[in-house]
């Protein structure tokens, strides 16, 4: 789980995931990808390091939570993989003005 402000700068590091593979050589080389939950392609994962960064602006009023499915895949033939979910919660900032509504009043 990770909490990030909705006004976070593009490119900011959100979280890093890691996976280990006890095989040697390319069989043990792990690459990372986001396979689900990346609404609007908002996040980027570095396939070599597993670092997730912000690619697009956030808006908590539109999407308050992202649940990304991260896949780690080894370099074996055939490749083997595993997945985990990462939840990213967007914290609100004061970015919306109040709305004033007028109502009709009837006098007695």
MARFIRO-223865 format. One line per 4 residues: number of its first residue (from 1); their letters; for each residue x, y, z of N, C-alpha, C, O. Coordinates in nm, 4 decimals, padded with zeros to 6 digits. Layout:
N
NUM) A) X:Y:Z:X:Y:Z:X:Y:Z:X:Y:Z  ...
END
This chain:
108
1) XXXX) 00.0836:-00.1174:00.0000:00.0000:00.0000:00.0000:00.0885:00.1243:00.0000:00.1930:00.1283:00.0649  00.0448:00.2241:-00.0732:00.1188:00.3495:-00.0823:00.0202:00.4650:-00.0893:-00.0830:00.4544:-00.1556  00.0508:00.5749:-00.0216:-00.0300:00.6958:-00.0244:00.0496:00.8031:-00.0971:00.1669:00.8250:-00.0672  -00.0149:00.8707:-00.1934:00.0522:00.9747:-00.2698:-00.0427:01.0932:-00.2850:-00.1627:01.0742:-00.3045
5) XXXX) 00.0099:01.2147:-00.2765:-00.0720:01.3354:-00.2926:-00.1181:01.3493:-00.4368:-00.0448:01.3160:-00.5299  -00.2393:01.3984:-00.4544:-00.2909:01.4136:-00.5905:-00.2168:01.5210:-00.6695:-00.2318:01.5275:-00.7915  -00.1375:01.6053:-00.6040:-00.0588:01.7058:-00.6759:00.0871:01.6635:-00.6933:00.1736:01.7476:-00.7177  00.1145:01.5332:-00.6808:00.2510:01.4824:-00.6987:00.3017:01.5134:-00.8392:00.2253:01.5114:-00.9358
9) XXXX) 00.4301:01.5417:-00.8494:00.4917:01.5772:-00.9772:00.5057:01.4550:-01.0677:00.5299:01.3436:-01.0212  00.4901:01.4782:-01.1965:00.5126:01.3721:-01.2959:00.6573:01.3239:-01.2812:00.7495:01.4043:-01.2671  00.6753:01.1940:-01.2846:00.8089:01.1357:-01.2727:00.8482:01.0984:-01.1311:00.9511:01.0339:-01.1107  00.7678:01.1380:-01.0320:00.8011:01.1066:-00.8934:00.7945:00.9552:-00.8706:00.7083:00.8865:-00.9253
13) XXXX) 00.8872:00.9051:-00.7891:00.8894:00.7630:-00.7529:00.7755:00.7366:-00.6556:00.7639:00.8030:-00.5526  00.6918:00.6391:-00.6890:00.5770:00.6058:-00.6055:00.6119:00.4912:-00.5109:00.5891:00.5004:-00.3903  00.6663:00.3849:-00.5651:00.7012:00.2660:-00.4862:00.7879:00.1766:-00.5750:00.7862:00.1890:-00.6975  00.8625:00.0879:-00.5129:00.9407:-00.0099:-00.5886:00.9029:-00.1499:-00.5422:00.8846:-00.1745:-00.4230
17) XXXX) 00.8916:-00.2403:-00.6371:00.8650:-00.3807:-00.6047:00.9890:-00.4618:-00.6397:01.0656:-00.4245:-00.7285  01.0076:-00.5707:-00.5706:01.1211:-00.6583:-00.5990:01.0749:-00.8026:-00.6028:00.9802:-00.8414:-00.5344  01.1420:-00.8795:-00.6823:01.1171:-01.0232:-00.6894:01.2522:-01.0933:-00.6965:01.3490:-01.0377:-00.7486  01.2584:-01.2119:-00.6454:01.3806:-01.2909:-00.6537:01.3511:-01.4214:-00.7254:01.2404:-01.4747:-00.7182
21) XXXX) 01.4511:-01.4709:-00.7937:01.4404:-01.5987:-00.8637:01.5701:-01.6727:-00.8367:01.6777:-01.6212:-00.8670  01.5622:-01.7908:-00.7812:01.6822:-01.8635:-00.7408:01.7529:-01.9329:-00.8572:01.8581:-01.9934:-00.8368  01.6980:-01.9257:-00.9787:01.7673:-01.9807:-01.0950:01.8869:-01.8931:-01.1293:01.8964:-01.7792:-01.0833  01.9787:-01.9467:-01.2107:02.0978:-01.8703:-01.2483:02.0880:-01.8247:-01.3937:02.0071:-01.8761:-01.4709
25) XXXX) 02.1718:-01.7274:-01.4293:02.1760:-01.6766:-01.5662:02.0456:-01.6110:-01.6062:01.9759:-01.5522:-01.5236  02.0133:-01.6220:-01.7355:01.8912:-01.5572:-01.7844:01.7655:-01.6197:-01.7233:01.6613:-01.5545:-01.7164  01.7745:-01.7444:-01.6796:01.6594:-01.8078:-01.6136:01.6204:-01.7348:-01.4853:01.5044:-01.7387:-01.4443  01.7161:-01.6690:-01.4226:01.6903:-01.5981:-01.2984:01.6741:-01.4480:-01.3156:01.6492:-01.3773:-01.2179
29) XXXX) 01.6877:-01.3982:-01.4376:01.6734:-01.2545:-01.4633:01.5255:-01.2179:-01.4647:01.4474:-01.2754:-01.5404  01.4877:-01.1224:-01.3810:01.3470:-01.0864:-01.3632:01.3168:-00.9527:-01.4309:01.3933:-00.8570:-01.4187  01.2044:-00.9476:-01.5022:01.1532:-00.8212:-01.5556:01.0138:-00.7980:-01.4991:00.9425:-00.8919:-01.4638  00.9765:-00.6697:-01.4914:00.8511:-00.6304:-01.4279:00.7585:-00.5630:-01.5285:00.8034:-00.4967:-01.6220
33) XXXX) 00.6287:-00.5815:-01.5073:00.5295:-00.5136:-01.5911:00.4011:-00.4922:-01.5087:00.3751:-00.5620:-01.4107  00.3223:-00.3928:-01.5525:00.1909:-00.3696:-01.4947:00.0908:-00.4354:-01.5884:00.0815:-00.3979:-01.7053  00.0162:-00.5329:-01.5384:-00.0745:-00.6083:-01.6252:-00.2208:-00.5704:-01.6093:-00.3038:-00.6066:-01.6927  -00.2535:-00.4968:-01.5011:-00.3934:-00.4607:-01.4802:-00.4028:-00.3431:-01.3833:-00.3154:-00.3236:-01.2988
37) XXXX) -00.5104:-00.2647:-01.3968:-00.5413:-00.1600:-01.3007:-00.4783:-00.0248:-01.3286:-00.4989:00.0692:-01.2519  -00.4028:-00.0130:-01.4356:-00.3332:00.1126:-01.4655:-00.4250:00.2053:-01.5456:-00.4030:00.2300:-01.6642  -00.5279:00.2556:-01.4780:-00.6295:00.3404:-01.5410:-00.5633:00.4633:-01.6025:-00.4896:00.5357:-01.5355  -00.5905:00.4858:-01.7312:-00.5350:00.6020:-01.7997:-00.3849:00.5971:-01.8194:-00.3232:00.6991:-01.8498
41) XXXX) -00.3249:00.4793:-01.8024:-00.1801:00.4657:-01.8168:-00.1072:00.5652:-01.7258:-00.0089:00.6277:-01.7657  -00.1576:00.5782:-01.6033:-00.1103:00.6784:-01.5083:00.0274:00.6470:-01.4522:00.1018:00.7383:-01.4166  00.0621:00.5199:-01.4440:00.1889:00.4802:-01.3827:00.2784:00.4077:-01.4830:00.2308:00.3476:-01.5792  00.4085:00.4150:-01.4581:00.5089:00.3457:-01.5392:00.5919:00.2599:-01.4445:00.6268:00.3036:-01.3348
45) XXXX) 00.6231:00.1384:-01.4868:00.7138:00.0547:-01.4088:00.8393:00.0299:-01.4912:00.8313:-00.0095:-01.6076  00.9535:00.0527:-01.4311:01.0799:00.0238:-01.4978:01.0929:-00.1277:-01.5043:01.0952:-00.1933:-01.4002  01.1016:-00.1849:-01.6246:01.1009:-00.3312:-01.6358:01.2219:-00.3978:-01.5721:01.2161:-00.5162:-01.5389  01.3307:-00.3249:-01.5544:01.4513:-00.3843:-01.4951:01.4588:-00.3673:-01.3440:01.5065:-00.4566:-01.2741
49) XXXX) 01.4117:-00.2527:-01.2926:01.4275:-00.2248:-01.1497:01.3015:-00.2458:-01.0676:01.3109:-00.2644:-00.9463  01.1833:-00.2436:-01.1294:01.0580:-00.2564:-01.0557:01.0112:-00.1267:-00.9919:00.9152:-00.1265:-00.9149  01.0785:-00.0154:-01.0234:01.0386:00.1137:-00.9681:00.9174:00.1668:-01.0439:00.9177:00.1747:-01.1667  00.8142:00.2027:-00.9686:00.6915:00.2572:-01.0269:00.6950:00.4086:-01.0103:00.7143:00.4593:-00.8998
53) XXXX) 00.6761:00.4805:-01.1208:00.6759:00.6265:-01.1187:00.5450:00.6780:-01.1765:00.4714:00.6062:-01.2442  00.5186:00.8053:-01.1474:00.3968:00.8704:-01.1948:00.4180:00.9214:-01.3364:00.5139:00.9935:-01.3638  00.3279:00.8834:-01.4260:00.3379:00.9215:-01.5669:00.2379:01.0309:-01.6057:00.2631:01.1077:-01.6985  00.1246:01.0383:-01.5350:00.0180:01.1337:-01.5669:-00.0298:01.2015:-01.4384:-00.0101:01.1482:-01.3292
57) XXXX) -00.0927:01.3188:-01.4510:-00.1456:01.3855:-01.3315:-00.2550:01.3022:-01.2642:-00.3273:01.2266:-01.3291  -00.2645:01.3183:-01.1325:-00.3650:01.2483:-01.0538:-00.4821:01.3411:-01.0223:-00.4650:01.4628:-01.0143  -00.5998:01.2839:-01.0047:-00.7170:01.3589:-00.9604:-00.7982:01.2678:-00.8697:-00.8671:01.1774:-00.9171  -00.7902:01.2915:-00.7398:-00.8565:01.2051:-00.6426:-01.0071:01.2016:-00.6631:-01.0704:01.0993:-00.6372
61) XXXX) -01.0653:01.3118:-00.7092:-01.2096:01.3149:-00.7295:-01.2525:01.2232:-00.8444:-01.3677:01.1802:-00.8493  -01.1619:01.1935:-00.9353:-01.1906:01.1039:-01.0475:-01.1552:00.9588:-01.0134:-01.2372:00.8687:-01.0310  -01.0331:00.9367:-00.9646:-00.9877:00.8022:-00.9279:-00.9190:00.8116:-00.7916:-00.8045:00.8561:-00.7844  -00.9862:00.7707:-00.6830:-00.9264:00.7833:-00.5499:-00.8261:00.6733:-00.5138:-00.7423:00.6921:-00.4256
65) XXXX) -00.8348:00.5591:-00.5816:-00.7482:00.4453:-00.5514:-00.7148:00.3699:-00.6796:-00.8007:00.3502:-00.7655  -00.5905:00.3286:-00.6911:-00.5475:00.2410:-00.8009:-00.5047:00.1092:-00.7387:-00.4380:00.1067:-00.6353  -00.5432:00.0010:-00.8021:-00.4973:-00.1319:-00.7599:-00.4259:-00.1932:-00.8804:-00.4884:-00.2487:-00.9708  -00.2940:-00.1813:-00.8785:-00.2121:-00.2286:-00.9905:-00.1741:-00.3745:-00.9708:-00.1345:-00.4148:-00.8615
69) XXXX) -00.1860:-00.4528:-01.0760:-00.1352:-00.5894:-01.0738:00.0029:-00.5861:-01.1383:00.0178:-00.5500:-01.2550  00.1030:-00.6243:-01.0603:00.2415:-00.6246:-01.1058:00.2828:-00.7688:-01.1337:00.2603:-00.8589:-01.0529  00.3432:-00.7876:-01.2495:00.3904:-00.9219:-01.2864:00.5422:-00.9215:-01.2939:00.6023:-00.8328:-01.3544  00.6027:-01.0207:-01.2323:00.7470:-01.0445:-01.2416:00.7660:-01.1698:-01.3253:00.7097:-01.2750:-01.2950
73) XXXX) 00.8462:-01.1578:-01.4314:00.8660:-01.2690:-01.5252:01.0149:-01.2978:-01.5373:01.0953:-01.2056:-01.5508  01.0519:-01.4253:-01.5326:01.1932:-01.4589:-01.5483:01.2280:-01.4782:-01.6959:01.1397:-01.4791:-01.7816  01.3560:-01.4934:-01.7244:01.4026:-01.5056:-01.8621:01.4144:-01.6482:-01.9108:01.4770:-01.6728:-02.0139  01.3566:-01.7415:-01.8404:01.3661:-01.8821:-01.8798:01.2787:-01.9151:-01.9996:01.1959:-01.8351:-02.0431
77) XXXX) 01.2997:-02.0358:-02.0519:01.2201:-02.0865:-02.1630:01.1602:-02.2194:-02.1170:01.2337:-02.3162:-02.0977  01.0309:-02.2257:-02.0995:00.9365:-02.1154:-02.1103:00.9505:-02.0221:-01.9904:00.9958:-02.0646:-01.8841  00.9120:-01.8952:-02.0062:00.9220:-01.8019:-01.8938:00.8216:-01.8369:-01.7844:00.7116:-01.8855:-01.8108  00.8632:-01.8104:-01.6612:00.7743:-01.8312:-01.5465:00.7475:-01.6947:-01.4849:00.8323:-01.6056:-01.4903
81) XXXX) 00.6296:-01.6790:-01.4267:00.5945:-01.5483:-01.3715:00.5109:-01.5634:-01.2462:00.4542:-01.6692:-01.2189  00.5047:-01.4550:-01.1710:00.4150:-01.4453:-01.0565:00.3630:-01.3024:-01.0509:00.4208:-01.2116:-01.1105  00.2533:-01.2839:-00.9786:00.1893:-01.1532:-00.9727:00.1609:-01.1134:-00.8295:00.1491:-01.1973:-00.7402  00.1502:-00.9832:-00.8100:00.1058:-00.9287:-00.6816:00.0300:-00.7999:-00.7083:00.0513:-00.7351:-00.8107
85) XXXX) -00.0577:-00.7627:-00.6174:-00.1321:-00.6374:-00.6290:-00.0678:-00.5315:-00.5416:-00.0244:-00.5588:-00.4296  -00.0625:-00.4099:-00.5945:-00.0131:-00.2939:-00.5215:-00.1252:-00.1910:-00.5204:-00.1729:-00.1493:-00.6260  -00.1675:-00.1498:-00.4008:-00.2714:-00.0480:-00.3885:-00.2063:00.0879:-00.3686:-00.1175:00.1042:-00.2849  -00.2519:00.1853:-00.4469:-00.2026:00.3222:-00.4368:-00.3226:00.4105:-00.4077:-00.4159:00.4195:-00.4875
89) XXXX) -00.3188:00.4757:-00.2918:-00.4266:00.5637:-00.2484:-00.3872:00.7082:-00.2756:-00.2738:00.7480:-00.2491  -00.4794:00.7855:-00.3276:-00.4537:00.9251:-00.3619:-00.5100:01.0123:-00.2503:-00.6287:01.0046:-00.2187  -00.4242:01.0954:-00.1905:-00.4717:01.1854:-00.0854:-00.5195:01.3158:-00.1477:-00.4614:01.3660:-00.2440  -00.6248:01.3683:-00.0913:-00.6908:01.4873:-00.1443:-00.6139:01.6137:-00.1079:-00.5551:01.6237:-00.0003
93) XXXX) -00.6157:01.7092:-00.1994:-00.5678:01.8443:-00.1694:-00.6840:01.9390:-00.1935:-00.7829:01.9008:-00.2560  -00.6735:02.0596:-00.1458:-00.7804:02.1573:-00.1614:-00.7714:02.2186:-00.3008:-00.7161:02.3272:-00.3182  -00.8265:02.1481:-00.4003:-00.8161:02.1939:-00.5392:-00.9505:02.2281:-00.6019:-00.9572:02.2566:-00.7215  -01.0568:02.2258:-00.5237:-01.1888:02.2590:-00.5756:-01.2528:02.3674:-00.4892:-01.2529:02.3565:-00.3666
97) XXXX) -01.3076:02.4726:-00.5523:-01.3750:02.5778:-00.4747:-01.5130:02.5303:-00.4299:-01.5691:02.4374:-00.4881  -01.5674:02.5940:-00.3269:-01.7035:02.5577:-00.2865:-01.8035:02.6035:-00.3922:-01.7783:02.6982:-00.4668  -01.9165:02.5352:-00.3971:-02.0244:02.5712:-00.4905:-02.1374:02.6343:-00.4101:-02.1837:02.5783:-00.3108  -02.1804:02.7500:-00.4541:-02.2890:02.8184:-00.3871:-02.4152:02.7996:-00.4689:-02.4164:02.8246:-00.5894
101) XXXX) -02.5212:02.7558:-00.4033:-02.6484:02.7354:-00.4696:-02.7516:02.8322:-00.4122:-02.7574:02.8528:-00.2910  -02.8308:02.8900:-00.4977:-02.9381:02.9785:-00.4542:-03.0680:02.8990:-00.4527:-03.0952:02.8209:-00.5439  -03.1460:02.9191:-00.3506:-03.2762:02.8542:-00.3423:-03.3838:02.9615:-00.3314:-03.3579:03.0721:-00.2840  -03.4992:02.9292:-00.3735:-03.6120:03.0227:-00.3656:-03.6721:03.0162:-00.2258:-03.6973:02.9081:-00.1726
105) XXXX) -03.6939:03.1306:-00.1685:-03.7591:03.1372:-00.0383:-03.8950:03.2049:-00.0572:-03.9082:03.3006:-00.1335  -03.9921:03.1552:00.0114:-04.1253:03.2153:00.0015:-04.1546:03.2847:00.1343:-04.1351:03.2282:00.2419  -04.2015:03.4076:00.1235:-04.2368:03.4820:00.2442:-04.3768:03.4474:00.2918:-04.4629:03.4094:00.2124  -04.3985:03.4604:00.4191:-04.5309:03.4334:00.4762:-04.6031:03.5615:00.5024:-04.7164:03.5599:00.5505
END
